[in-house]
């Protein structure tokens, strides 16, 4: 019981990860943990869910470099953000 209380206080409800992704993570970790304890169906489920997570990681979009500059000593860079136009 203390474990789930710690888990909810850590996330604090501000986690931006979508619910299906969090569910997949839960299935992968629980499946591998219970499978290591001897449950074959949980082990298979954990391995499949972990494989799906790895595939999602491999096909993730790569970040785009917008600008690149070399700063000399004494120079500074100011970054300003604004809301996207709708």
PyMOL Python script that loads the backbone (N, CA, C, O; Angstrom):
from pymol import cmd

cmd.read_pdbstr("""\
ATOM      1  N   UNK A   1       0.817  -1.185   0.000  1.00  0.00           N
ATOM      2  CA  UNK A   1       0.000   0.000   0.000  1.00  0.00           C
ATOM      3  C   UNK A   1       0.861   1.248   0.000  1.00  0.00           C
ATOM      4  O   UNK A   1       0.536   2.218  -0.685  1.00  0.00           O
ATOM      5  N   UNK A   2       1.935   1.246   0.742  1.00  0.00           N
ATOM      6  CA  UNK A   2       2.810   2.418   0.786  1.00  0.00           C
ATOM      7  C   UNK A   2       3.454   2.663  -0.571  1.00  0.00           C
ATOM      8  O   UNK A   2       3.768   3.800  -0.922  1.00  0.00           O
ATOM      9  N   UNK A   3       3.646   1.592  -1.328  1.00  0.00           N
ATOM     10  CA  UNK A   3       4.271   1.741  -2.633  1.00  0.00           C
ATOM     11  C   UNK A   3       3.399   2.558  -3.589  1.00  0.00           C
ATOM     12  O   UNK A   3       3.905   3.440  -4.283  1.00  0.00           O
ATOM     13  N   UNK A   4       2.096   2.273  -3.631  1.00  0.00           N
ATOM     14  CA  UNK A   4       1.236   3.030  -4.536  1.00  0.00           C
ATOM     15  C   UNK A   4       1.066   4.476  -4.072  1.00  0.00           C
ATOM     16  O   UNK A   4       0.911   5.375  -4.898  1.00  0.00           O
ATOM     17  N   UNK A   5       1.094   4.707  -2.762  1.00  0.00           N
ATOM     18  CA  UNK A   5       1.010   6.080  -2.269  1.00  0.00           C
ATOM     19  C   UNK A   5       2.241   6.865  -2.699  1.00  0.00           C
ATOM     20  O   UNK A   5       2.144   8.036  -3.066  1.00  0.00           O
ATOM     21  N   UNK A   6       3.387   6.220  -2.652  1.00  0.00           N
ATOM     22  CA  UNK A   6       4.619   6.882  -3.081  1.00  0.00           C
ATOM     23  C   UNK A   6       4.555   7.172  -4.582  1.00  0.00           C
ATOM     24  O   UNK A   6       4.971   8.239  -5.033  1.00  0.00           O
ATOM     25  N   UNK A   7       4.038   6.223  -5.342  1.00  0.00           N
ATOM     26  CA  UNK A   7       3.951   6.390  -6.787  1.00  0.00           C
ATOM     27  C   UNK A   7       3.040   7.551  -7.150  1.00  0.00           C
ATOM     28  O   UNK A   7       3.387   8.344  -8.025  1.00  0.00           O
ATOM     29  N   UNK A   8       1.868   7.677  -6.496  1.00  0.00           N
ATOM     30  CA  UNK A   8       0.982   8.777  -6.847  1.00  0.00           C
ATOM     31  C   UNK A   8       1.525  10.118  -6.411  1.00  0.00           C
ATOM     32  O   UNK A   8       1.277  11.125  -7.074  1.00  0.00           O
ATOM     33  N   UNK A   9       2.261  10.158  -5.311  1.00  0.00           N
ATOM     34  CA  UNK A   9       2.816  11.442  -4.898  1.00  0.00           C
ATOM     35  C   UNK A   9       3.946  11.857  -5.829  1.00  0.00           C
ATOM     36  O   UNK A   9       4.190  13.048  -6.021  1.00  0.00           O
ATOM     37  N   UNK A  10       4.639  10.871  -6.411  1.00  0.00           N
ATOM     38  CA  UNK A  10       5.722  11.200  -7.326  1.00  0.00           C
ATOM     39  C   UNK A  10       5.167  11.808  -8.600  1.00  0.00           C
ATOM     40  O   UNK A  10       5.699  12.801  -9.096  1.00  0.00           O
ATOM     41  N   UNK A  11       4.096  11.220  -9.140  1.00  0.00           N
ATOM     42  CA  UNK A  11       3.548  11.764 -10.384  1.00  0.00           C
ATOM     43  C   UNK A  11       2.814  13.067 -10.128  1.00  0.00           C
ATOM     44  O   UNK A  11       2.874  13.980 -10.951  1.00  0.00           O
ATOM     45  N   UNK A  12       2.120  13.170  -8.997  1.00  0.00           N
ATOM     46  CA  UNK A  12       1.464  14.410  -8.632  1.00  0.00           C
ATOM     47  C   UNK A  12       0.350  14.826  -9.571  1.00  0.00           C
ATOM     48  O   UNK A  12      -0.158  15.942  -9.466  1.00  0.00           O
ATOM     49  N   UNK A  13      -0.049  13.935 -10.505  1.00  0.00           N
ATOM     50  CA  UNK A  13      -1.129  14.259 -11.417  1.00  0.00           C
ATOM     51  C   UNK A  13      -0.730  15.207 -12.536  1.00  0.00           C
ATOM     52  O   UNK A  13      -1.570  15.531 -13.375  1.00  0.00           O
ATOM     53  N   UNK A  14       0.503  15.661 -12.584  1.00  0.00           N
ATOM     54  CA  UNK A  14       0.914  16.605 -13.619  1.00  0.00           C
ATOM     55  C   UNK A  14       1.691  15.916 -14.735  1.00  0.00           C
ATOM     56  O   UNK A  14       2.321  16.585 -15.554  1.00  0.00           O
ATOM     57  N   UNK A  15       1.651  14.581 -14.774  1.00  0.00           N
ATOM     58  CA  UNK A  15       2.366  13.836 -15.799  1.00  0.00           C
ATOM     59  C   UNK A  15       1.681  14.042 -17.142  1.00  0.00           C
ATOM     60  O   UNK A  15       0.477  13.815 -17.259  1.00  0.00           O
ATOM     61  N   UNK A  16       2.425  14.467 -18.153  1.00  0.00           N
ATOM     62  CA  UNK A  16       1.869  14.745 -19.474  1.00  0.00           C
ATOM     63  C   UNK A  16       1.896  13.521 -20.384  1.00  0.00           C
ATOM     64  O   UNK A  16       1.494  13.614 -21.544  1.00  0.00           O
ATOM     65  N   UNK A  17       2.363  12.375 -19.885  1.00  0.00           N
ATOM     66  CA  UNK A  17       2.411  11.167 -20.685  1.00  0.00           C
ATOM     67  C   UNK A  17       0.990  10.665 -20.924  1.00  0.00           C
ATOM     68  O   UNK A  17       0.211  10.563 -19.976  1.00  0.00           O
ATOM     69  N   UNK A  18       0.636  10.348 -22.168  1.00  0.00           N
ATOM     70  CA  UNK A  18      -0.726   9.858 -22.442  1.00  0.00           C
ATOM     71  C   UNK A  18      -1.020   8.555 -21.695  1.00  0.00           C
ATOM     72  O   UNK A  18      -0.121   7.752 -21.444  1.00  0.00           O
ATOM     73  N   UNK A  19      -2.287   8.364 -21.348  1.00  0.00           N
ATOM     74  CA  UNK A  19      -2.702   7.209 -20.573  1.00  0.00           C
ATOM     75  C   UNK A  19      -2.346   5.880 -21.238  1.00  0.00           C
ATOM     76  O   UNK A  19      -1.888   4.981 -20.533  1.00  0.00           O
ATOM     77  N   UNK A  20      -2.529   5.694 -22.567  1.00  0.00           N
ATOM     78  CA  UNK A  20      -2.141   4.411 -23.164  1.00  0.00           C
ATOM     79  C   UNK A  20      -0.649   4.112 -23.025  1.00  0.00           C
ATOM     80  O   UNK A  20      -0.264   2.953 -22.868  1.00  0.00           O
ATOM     81  N   UNK A  21       0.186   5.135 -23.081  1.00  0.00           N
ATOM     82  CA  UNK A  21       1.630   4.923 -22.940  1.00  0.00           C
ATOM     83  C   UNK A  21       1.956   4.518 -21.505  1.00  0.00           C
ATOM     84  O   UNK A  21       2.767   3.621 -21.276  1.00  0.00           O
ATOM     85  N   UNK A  22       1.316   5.189 -20.535  1.00  0.00           N
ATOM     86  CA  UNK A  22       1.528   4.813 -19.135  1.00  0.00           C
ATOM     87  C   UNK A  22       1.029   3.403 -18.872  1.00  0.00           C
ATOM     88  O   UNK A  22       1.637   2.659 -18.102  1.00  0.00           O
ATOM     89  N   UNK A  23      -0.092   3.027 -19.516  1.00  0.00           N
ATOM     90  CA  UNK A  23      -0.618   1.670 -19.362  1.00  0.00           C
ATOM     91  C   UNK A  23       0.329   0.638 -19.939  1.00  0.00           C
ATOM     92  O   UNK A  23       0.526  -0.427 -19.353  1.00  0.00           O
ATOM     93  N   UNK A  24       0.918   0.948 -21.086  1.00  0.00           N
ATOM     94  CA  UNK A  24       1.878   0.037 -21.704  1.00  0.00           C
ATOM     95  C   UNK A  24       3.107  -0.123 -20.818  1.00  0.00           C
ATOM     96  O   UNK A  24       3.633  -1.226 -20.668  1.00  0.00           O
ATOM     97  N   UNK A  25       3.556   0.973 -20.238  1.00  0.00           N
ATOM     98  CA  UNK A  25       4.702   0.906 -19.320  1.00  0.00           C
ATOM     99  C   UNK A  25       4.370   0.042 -18.111  1.00  0.00           C
ATOM    100  O   UNK A  25       5.191  -0.760 -17.665  1.00  0.00           O
ATOM    101  N   UNK A  26       3.152   0.215 -17.582  1.00  0.00           N
ATOM    102  CA  UNK A  26       2.740  -0.572 -16.424  1.00  0.00           C
ATOM    103  C   UNK A  26       2.688  -2.057 -16.765  1.00  0.00           C
ATOM    104  O   UNK A  26       3.153  -2.889 -15.986  1.00  0.00           O
ATOM    105  N   UNK A  27       2.124  -2.395 -17.927  1.00  0.00           N
ATOM    106  CA  UNK A  27       2.026  -3.797 -18.340  1.00  0.00           C
ATOM    107  C   UNK A  27       3.422  -4.386 -18.521  1.00  0.00           C
ATOM    108  O   UNK A  27       3.673  -5.521 -18.115  1.00  0.00           O
ATOM    109  N   UNK A  28       4.333  -3.623 -19.127  1.00  0.00           N
ATOM    110  CA  UNK A  28       5.690  -4.122 -19.352  1.00  0.00           C
ATOM    111  C   UNK A  28       6.410  -4.388 -18.034  1.00  0.00           C
ATOM    112  O   UNK A  28       6.996  -5.456 -17.854  1.00  0.00           O
ATOM    113  N   UNK A  29       6.370  -3.433 -17.117  1.00  0.00           N
ATOM    114  CA  UNK A  29       7.097  -3.616 -15.858  1.00  0.00           C
ATOM    115  C   UNK A  29       6.439  -4.674 -14.975  1.00  0.00           C
ATOM    116  O   UNK A  29       7.128  -5.494 -14.368  1.00  0.00           O
ATOM    117  N   UNK A  30       5.112  -4.657 -14.903  1.00  0.00           N
ATOM    118  CA  UNK A  30       4.419  -5.648 -14.080  1.00  0.00           C
ATOM    119  C   UNK A  30       4.595  -7.039 -14.664  1.00  0.00           C
ATOM    120  O   UNK A  30       4.833  -7.998 -13.930  1.00  0.00           O
ATOM    121  N   UNK A  31       4.481  -7.153 -15.964  1.00  0.00           N
ATOM    122  CA  UNK A  31       4.641  -8.454 -16.612  1.00  0.00           C
ATOM    123  C   UNK A  31       6.022  -9.042 -16.386  1.00  0.00           C
ATOM    124  O   UNK A  31       6.150 -10.228 -16.079  1.00  0.00           O
ATOM    125  N   UNK A  32       7.052  -8.229 -16.534  1.00  0.00           N
ATOM    126  CA  UNK A  32       8.406  -8.732 -16.330  1.00  0.00           C
ATOM    127  C   UNK A  32       8.663  -9.075 -14.862  1.00  0.00           C
ATOM    128  O   UNK A  32       9.343 -10.054 -14.552  1.00  0.00           O
ATOM    129  N   UNK A  33       8.112  -8.257 -13.965  1.00  0.00           N
ATOM    130  CA  UNK A  33       8.309  -8.524 -12.529  1.00  0.00           C
ATOM    131  C   UNK A  33       7.587  -9.808 -12.120  1.00  0.00           C
ATOM    132  O   UNK A  33       8.174 -10.671 -11.468  1.00  0.00           O
ATOM    133  N   UNK A  34       6.312  -9.934 -12.503  1.00  0.00           N
ATOM    134  CA  UNK A  34       5.565 -11.141 -12.138  1.00  0.00           C
ATOM    135  C   UNK A  34       6.079 -12.360 -12.902  1.00  0.00           C
ATOM    136  O   UNK A  34       6.065 -13.477 -12.385  1.00  0.00           O
ATOM    137  N   UNK A  35       6.531 -12.138 -14.133  1.00  0.00           N
ATOM    138  CA  UNK A  35       7.091 -13.247 -14.905  1.00  0.00           C
ATOM    139  C   UNK A  35       8.374 -13.770 -14.292  1.00  0.00           C
ATOM    140  O   UNK A  35       8.634 -14.973 -14.317  1.00  0.00           O
ATOM    141  N   UNK A  36       9.172 -12.875 -13.744  1.00  0.00           N
ATOM    142  CA  UNK A  36      10.395 -13.309 -13.067  1.00  0.00           C
ATOM    143  C   UNK A  36      10.052 -14.101 -11.807  1.00  0.00           C
ATOM    144  O   UNK A  36      10.851 -14.907 -11.330  1.00  0.00           O
ATOM    145  N   UNK A  37       8.849 -13.861 -11.274  1.00  0.00           N
ATOM    146  CA  UNK A  37       8.394 -14.605 -10.096  1.00  0.00           C
ATOM    147  C   UNK A  37       7.834 -15.964 -10.448  1.00  0.00           C
ATOM    148  O   UNK A  37       7.511 -16.738  -9.547  1.00  0.00           O
ATOM    149  N   UNK A  38       7.704 -16.288 -11.730  1.00  0.00           N
ATOM    150  CA  UNK A  38       7.287 -17.623 -12.126  1.00  0.00           C
ATOM    151  C   UNK A  38       6.024 -17.694 -12.959  1.00  0.00           C
ATOM    152  O   UNK A  38       5.648 -18.791 -13.374  1.00  0.00           O
ATOM    153  N   UNK A  39       5.349 -16.589 -13.227  1.00  0.00           N
ATOM    154  CA  UNK A  39       4.122 -16.624 -14.013  1.00  0.00           C
ATOM    155  C   UNK A  39       4.464 -16.496 -15.492  1.00  0.00           C
ATOM    156  O   UNK A  39       4.880 -15.433 -15.951  1.00  0.00           O
ATOM    157  N   UNK A  40       4.289 -17.572 -16.225  1.00  0.00           N
ATOM    158  CA  UNK A  40       4.638 -17.570 -17.640  1.00  0.00           C
ATOM    159  C   UNK A  40       3.764 -16.626 -18.474  1.00  0.00           C
ATOM    160  O   UNK A  40       4.299 -15.914 -19.324  1.00  0.00           O
ATOM    161  N   UNK A  41       2.435 -16.591 -18.266  1.00  0.00           N
ATOM    162  CA  UNK A  41       1.631 -15.644 -19.057  1.00  0.00           C
ATOM    163  C   UNK A  41       2.042 -14.189 -18.834  1.00  0.00           C
ATOM    164  O   UNK A  41       2.089 -13.410 -19.786  1.00  0.00           O
ATOM    165  N   UNK A  42       2.340 -13.813 -17.587  1.00  0.00           N
ATOM    166  CA  UNK A  42       2.785 -12.446 -17.310  1.00  0.00           C
ATOM    167  C   UNK A  42       4.136 -12.180 -17.971  1.00  0.00           C
ATOM    168  O   UNK A  42       4.379 -11.081 -18.469  1.00  0.00           O
ATOM    169  N   UNK A  43       5.005 -13.177 -17.977  1.00  0.00           N
ATOM    170  CA  UNK A  43       6.311 -12.999 -18.617  1.00  0.00           C
ATOM    171  C   UNK A  43       6.144 -12.720 -20.105  1.00  0.00           C
ATOM    172  O   UNK A  43       6.774 -11.810 -20.644  1.00  0.00           O
ATOM    173  N   UNK A  44       5.288 -13.508 -20.774  1.00  0.00           N
ATOM    174  CA  UNK A  44       5.059 -13.291 -22.206  1.00  0.00           C
ATOM    175  C   UNK A  44       4.456 -11.914 -22.460  1.00  0.00           C
ATOM    176  O   UNK A  44       4.858 -11.215 -23.391  1.00  0.00           O
ATOM    177  N   UNK A  45       3.493 -11.530 -21.629  1.00  0.00           N
ATOM    178  CA  UNK A  45       2.872 -10.219 -21.775  1.00  0.00           C
ATOM    179  C   UNK A  45       3.897  -9.101 -21.557  1.00  0.00           C
ATOM    180  O   UNK A  45       3.899  -8.109 -22.285  1.00  0.00           O
ATOM    181  N   UNK A  46       4.764  -9.262 -20.560  1.00  0.00           N
ATOM    182  CA  UNK A  46       5.795  -8.263 -20.289  1.00  0.00           C
ATOM    183  C   UNK A  46       6.795  -8.138 -21.425  1.00  0.00           C
ATOM    184  O   UNK A  46       7.220  -7.035 -21.767  1.00  0.00           O
ATOM    185  N   UNK A  47       7.169  -9.270 -22.010  1.00  0.00           N
ATOM    186  CA  UNK A  47       8.129  -9.245 -23.121  1.00  0.00           C
ATOM    187  C   UNK A  47       7.501  -8.569 -24.349  1.00  0.00           C
ATOM    188  O   UNK A  47       8.158  -7.772 -25.018  1.00  0.00           O
ATOM    189  N   UNK A  48       6.241  -8.882 -24.644  1.00  0.00           N
ATOM    190  CA  UNK A  48       5.575  -8.263 -25.795  1.00  0.00           C
ATOM    191  C   UNK A  48       5.422  -6.756 -25.569  1.00  0.00           C
ATOM    192  O   UNK A  48       5.704  -5.963 -26.466  1.00  0.00           O
ATOM    193  N   UNK A  49       4.975  -6.360 -24.371  1.00  0.00           N
ATOM    194  CA  UNK A  49       4.802  -4.931 -24.082  1.00  0.00           C
ATOM    195  C   UNK A  49       6.138  -4.197 -24.137  1.00  0.00           C
ATOM    196  O   UNK A  49       6.202  -3.065 -24.617  1.00  0.00           O
ATOM    197  N   UNK A  50       7.198  -4.826 -23.654  1.00  0.00           N
ATOM    198  CA  UNK A  50       8.533  -4.206 -23.725  1.00  0.00           C
ATOM    199  C   UNK A  50       8.978  -4.064 -25.176  1.00  0.00           C
ATOM    200  O   UNK A  50       9.588  -3.060 -25.544  1.00  0.00           O
ATOM    201  N   UNK A  51       8.676  -5.058 -25.994  1.00  0.00           N
ATOM    202  CA  UNK A  51       9.003  -4.976 -27.415  1.00  0.00           C
ATOM    203  C   UNK A  51       8.269  -3.836 -28.101  1.00  0.00           C
ATOM    204  O   UNK A  51       8.841  -3.142 -28.942  1.00  0.00           O
ATOM    205  N   UNK A  52       7.003  -3.641 -27.746  1.00  0.00           N
ATOM    206  CA  UNK A  52       6.237  -2.526 -28.313  1.00  0.00           C
ATOM    207  C   UNK A  52       6.854  -1.201 -27.893  1.00  0.00           C
ATOM    208  O   UNK A  52       6.946  -0.275 -28.699  1.00  0.00           O
ATOM    209  N   UNK A  53       7.278  -1.102 -26.629  1.00  0.00           N
ATOM    210  CA  UNK A  53       7.904   0.137 -26.160  1.00  0.00           C
ATOM    211  C   UNK A  53       9.207   0.416 -26.914  1.00  0.00           C
ATOM    212  O   UNK A  53       9.491   1.563 -27.260  1.00  0.00           O
ATOM    213  N   UNK A  54       9.994  -0.628 -27.167  1.00  0.00           N
ATOM    214  CA  UNK A  54      11.246  -0.453 -27.916  1.00  0.00           C
ATOM    215  C   UNK A  54      10.953  -0.013 -29.347  1.00  0.00           C
ATOM    216  O   UNK A  54      11.628   0.871 -29.874  1.00  0.00           O
ATOM    217  N   UNK A  55       9.952  -0.622 -29.977  1.00  0.00           N
ATOM    218  CA  UNK A  55       9.595  -0.220 -31.343  1.00  0.00           C
ATOM    219  C   UNK A  55       9.112   1.225 -31.391  1.00  0.00           C
ATOM    220  O   UNK A  55       9.460   1.959 -32.316  1.00  0.00           O
ATOM    221  N   UNK A  56       8.312   1.646 -30.404  1.00  0.00           N
ATOM    222  CA  UNK A  56       7.876   3.049 -30.358  1.00  0.00           C
ATOM    223  C   UNK A  56       9.073   3.983 -30.221  1.00  0.00           C
ATOM    224  O   UNK A  56       9.105   5.057 -30.821  1.00  0.00           O
ATOM    225  N   UNK A  57      10.057   3.565 -29.425  1.00  0.00           N
ATOM    226  CA  UNK A  57      11.254   4.394 -29.238  1.00  0.00           C
ATOM    227  C   UNK A  57      12.052   4.473 -30.547  1.00  0.00           C
ATOM    228  O   UNK A  57      12.590   5.529 -30.881  1.00  0.00           O
ATOM    229  N   UNK A  58      12.129   3.362 -31.285  1.00  0.00           N
ATOM    230  CA  UNK A  58      12.904   3.363 -32.523  1.00  0.00           C
ATOM    231  C   UNK A  58      12.281   4.224 -33.614  1.00  0.00           C
ATOM    232  O   UNK A  58      13.005   4.789 -34.434  1.00  0.00           O
ATOM    233  N   UNK A  59      10.953   4.338 -33.644  1.00  0.00           N
ATOM    234  CA  UNK A  59      10.297   5.096 -34.712  1.00  0.00           C
ATOM    235  C   UNK A  59       9.896   6.501 -34.269  1.00  0.00           C
ATOM    236  O   UNK A  59       9.157   7.182 -34.980  1.00  0.00           O
ATOM    237  N   UNK A  60      10.369   6.941 -33.113  1.00  0.00           N
ATOM    238  CA  UNK A  60      10.027   8.279 -32.617  1.00  0.00           C
ATOM    239  C   UNK A  60      10.578   9.345 -33.580  1.00  0.00           C
ATOM    240  O   UNK A  60      11.595   9.119 -34.236  1.00  0.00           O
ATOM    241  N   UNK A  61       9.915  10.493 -33.665  1.00  0.00           N
ATOM    242  CA  UNK A  61      10.420  11.553 -34.535  1.00  0.00           C
ATOM    243  C   UNK A  61      11.726  12.140 -33.992  1.00  0.00           C
ATOM    244  O   UNK A  61      11.882  12.337 -32.787  1.00  0.00           O
ATOM    245  N   UNK A  62      12.629  12.405 -34.880  1.00  0.00           N
ATOM    246  CA  UNK A  62      13.912  12.982 -34.490  1.00  0.00           C
ATOM    247  C   UNK A  62      13.772  14.490 -34.335  1.00  0.00           C
ATOM    248  O   UNK A  62      13.028  15.111 -35.094  1.00  0.00           O
ATOM    249  N   UNK A  63      14.468  15.101 -33.371  1.00  0.00           N
ATOM    250  CA  UNK A  63      14.377  16.556 -33.210  1.00  0.00           C
ATOM    251  C   UNK A  63      14.959  17.295 -34.422  1.00  0.00           C
ATOM    252  O   UNK A  63      15.894  16.821 -35.069  1.00  0.00           O
ATOM    253  N   UNK A  64      14.390  18.452 -34.707  1.00  0.00           N
ATOM    254  CA  UNK A  64      14.829  19.263 -35.843  1.00  0.00           C
ATOM    255  C   UNK A  64      15.685  20.420 -35.312  1.00  0.00           C
ATOM    256  O   UNK A  64      15.266  21.138 -34.404  1.00  0.00           O
ATOM    257  N   UNK A  65      16.883  20.598 -35.879  1.00  0.00           N
ATOM    258  CA  UNK A  65      17.744  21.712 -35.504  1.00  0.00           C
ATOM    259  C   UNK A  65      17.300  22.928 -36.307  1.00  0.00           C
ATOM    260  O   UNK A  65      17.331  22.908 -37.537  1.00  0.00           O
ATOM    261  N   UNK A  66      16.890  23.978 -35.620  1.00  0.00           N
ATOM    262  CA  UNK A  66      16.396  25.170 -36.283  1.00  0.00           C
ATOM    263  C   UNK A  66      17.530  26.143 -36.563  1.00  0.00           C
ATOM    264  O   UNK A  66      17.575  26.760 -37.627  1.00  0.00           O
ATOM    265  N   UNK A  67      18.434  26.281 -35.622  1.00  0.00           N
ATOM    266  CA  UNK A  67      19.536  27.215 -35.776  1.00  0.00           C
ATOM    267  C   UNK A  67      20.746  26.700 -35.010  1.00  0.00           C
ATOM    268  O   UNK A  67      20.611  26.028 -33.987  1.00  0.00           O
ATOM    269  N   UNK A  68      21.920  27.023 -35.516  1.00  0.00           N
ATOM    270  CA  UNK A  68      23.149  26.627 -34.856  1.00  0.00           C
ATOM    271  C   UNK A  68      24.145  27.777 -34.997  1.00  0.00           C
ATOM    272  O   UNK A  68      24.323  28.321 -36.086  1.00  0.00           O
ATOM    273  N   UNK A  69      24.786  28.141 -33.895  1.00  0.00           N
ATOM    274  CA  UNK A  69      25.736  29.248 -33.938  1.00  0.00           C
ATOM    275  C   UNK A  69      26.861  29.000 -32.942  1.00  0.00           C
ATOM    276  O   UNK A  69      26.676  28.320 -31.932  1.00  0.00           O
ATOM    277  N   UNK A  70      28.015  29.555 -33.236  1.00  0.00           N
ATOM    278  CA  UNK A  70      29.151  29.481 -32.323  1.00  0.00           C
ATOM    279  C   UNK A  70      29.259  30.822 -31.616  1.00  0.00           C
ATOM    280  O   UNK A  70      29.318  31.869 -32.262  1.00  0.00           O
ATOM    281  N   UNK A  71      29.286  30.789 -30.295  1.00  0.00           N
ATOM    282  CA  UNK A  71      29.407  32.021 -29.522  1.00  0.00           C
ATOM    283  C   UNK A  71      30.858  32.240 -29.127  1.00  0.00           C
ATOM    284  O   UNK A  71      31.536  31.329 -28.652  1.00  0.00           O
ATOM    285  N   UNK A  72      31.307  33.435 -29.327  1.00  0.00           N
ATOM    286  CA  UNK A  72      32.655  33.812 -28.912  1.00  0.00           C
ATOM    287  C   UNK A  72      32.606  34.232 -27.446  1.00  0.00           C
ATOM    288  O   UNK A  72      31.530  34.551 -26.940  1.00  0.00           O
ATOM    289  N   UNK A  73      33.741  34.240 -26.753  1.00  0.00           N
ATOM    290  CA  UNK A  73      33.743  34.684 -25.357  1.00  0.00           C
ATOM    291  C   UNK A  73      33.177  36.100 -25.235  1.00  0.00           C
ATOM    292  O   UNK A  73      33.561  37.002 -25.979  1.00  0.00           O
ATOM    293  N   UNK A  74      32.261  36.277 -24.287  1.00  0.00           N
ATOM    294  CA  UNK A  74      31.633  37.568 -24.071  1.00  0.00           C
ATOM    295  C   UNK A  74      30.317  37.745 -24.802  1.00  0.00           C
ATOM    296  O   UNK A  74      29.546  38.640 -24.457  1.00  0.00           O
ATOM    297  N   UNK A  75      30.034  36.919 -25.803  1.00  0.00           N
ATOM    298  CA  UNK A  75      28.766  36.991 -26.518  1.00  0.00           C
ATOM    299  C   UNK A  75      27.687  36.244 -25.733  1.00  0.00           C
ATOM    300  O   UNK A  75      27.979  35.365 -24.922  1.00  0.00           O
ATOM    301  N   UNK A  76      26.436  36.618 -25.997  1.00  0.00           N
ATOM    302  CA  UNK A  76      25.337  35.928 -25.322  1.00  0.00           C
ATOM    303  C   UNK A  76      24.245  35.628 -26.340  1.00  0.00           C
ATOM    304  O   UNK A  76      24.252  36.144 -27.457  1.00  0.00           O
ATOM    305  N   UNK A  77      23.327  34.800 -25.934  1.00  0.00           N
ATOM    306  CA  UNK A  77      22.234  34.392 -26.790  1.00  0.00           C
ATOM    307  C   UNK A  77      20.944  34.543 -26.007  1.00  0.00           C
ATOM    308  O   UNK A  77      20.845  34.067 -24.876  1.00  0.00           O
ATOM    309  N   UNK A  78      19.954  35.198 -26.595  1.00  0.00           N
ATOM    310  CA  UNK A  78      18.654  35.376 -25.952  1.00  0.00           C
ATOM    311  C   UNK A  78      17.620  34.554 -26.700  1.00  0.00           C
ATOM    312  O   UNK A  78      17.488  34.677 -27.918  1.00  0.00           O
ATOM    313  N   UNK A  79      16.879  33.708 -25.970  1.00  0.00           N
ATOM    314  CA  UNK A  79      15.859  32.876 -26.568  1.00  0.00           C
ATOM    315  C   UNK A  79      14.505  33.371 -26.090  1.00  0.00           C
ATOM    316  O   UNK A  79      14.247  33.438 -24.888  1.00  0.00           O
ATOM    317  N   UNK A  80      13.647  33.714 -27.032  1.00  0.00           N
ATOM    318  CA  UNK A  80      12.316  34.223 -26.718  1.00  0.00           C
ATOM    319  C   UNK A  80      11.297  33.243 -27.285  1.00  0.00           C
ATOM    320  O   UNK A  80      11.392  32.852 -28.448  1.00  0.00           O
ATOM    321  N   UNK A  81      10.332  32.848 -26.479  1.00  0.00           N
ATOM    322  CA  UNK A  81       9.284  31.956 -26.952  1.00  0.00           C
ATOM    323  C   UNK A  81       7.975  32.712 -26.994  1.00  0.00           C
ATOM    324  O   UNK A  81       7.758  33.648 -26.225  1.00  0.00           O
ATOM    325  N   UNK A  82       7.110  32.299 -27.893  1.00  0.00           N
ATOM    326  CA  UNK A  82       5.779  32.892 -27.960  1.00  0.00           C
ATOM    327  C   UNK A  82       4.770  31.801 -28.276  1.00  0.00           C
ATOM    328  O   UNK A  82       5.121  30.731 -28.775  1.00  0.00           O
ATOM    329  N   UNK A  83       3.544  32.083 -27.982  1.00  0.00           N
ATOM    330  CA  UNK A  83       2.479  31.098 -28.228  1.00  0.00           C
ATOM    331  C   UNK A  83       2.341  30.847 -29.722  1.00  0.00           C
ATOM    332  O   UNK A  83       2.504  31.767 -30.523  1.00  0.00           O
ATOM    333  N   UNK A  84       2.043  29.613 -30.103  1.00  0.00           N
ATOM    334  CA  UNK A  84       1.878  29.340 -31.537  1.00  0.00           C
ATOM    335  C   UNK A  84       0.650  30.047 -32.091  1.00  0.00           C
ATOM    336  O   UNK A  84      -0.338  30.247 -31.385  1.00  0.00           O
ATOM    337  N   UNK A  85       0.726  30.422 -33.366  1.00  0.00           N
ATOM    338  CA  UNK A  85      -0.395  31.088 -34.019  1.00  0.00           C
ATOM    339  C   UNK A  85      -1.447  30.043 -34.344  1.00  0.00           C
ATOM    340  O   UNK A  85      -1.123  28.914 -34.711  1.00  0.00           O
ATOM    341  N   UNK A  86      -2.709  30.427 -34.206  1.00  0.00           N
ATOM    342  CA  UNK A  86      -3.796  29.465 -34.460  1.00  0.00           C
ATOM    343  C   UNK A  86      -4.499  29.761 -35.734  1.00  0.00           C
ATOM    344  O   UNK A  86      -5.437  29.053 -36.100  1.00  0.00           O
TER     345      UNK A  86
END
""", "prot")
cmd.dss("prot")
cmd.show_as("cartoon", "prot")
cmd.util.cbc("prot")
cmd.orient("prot")
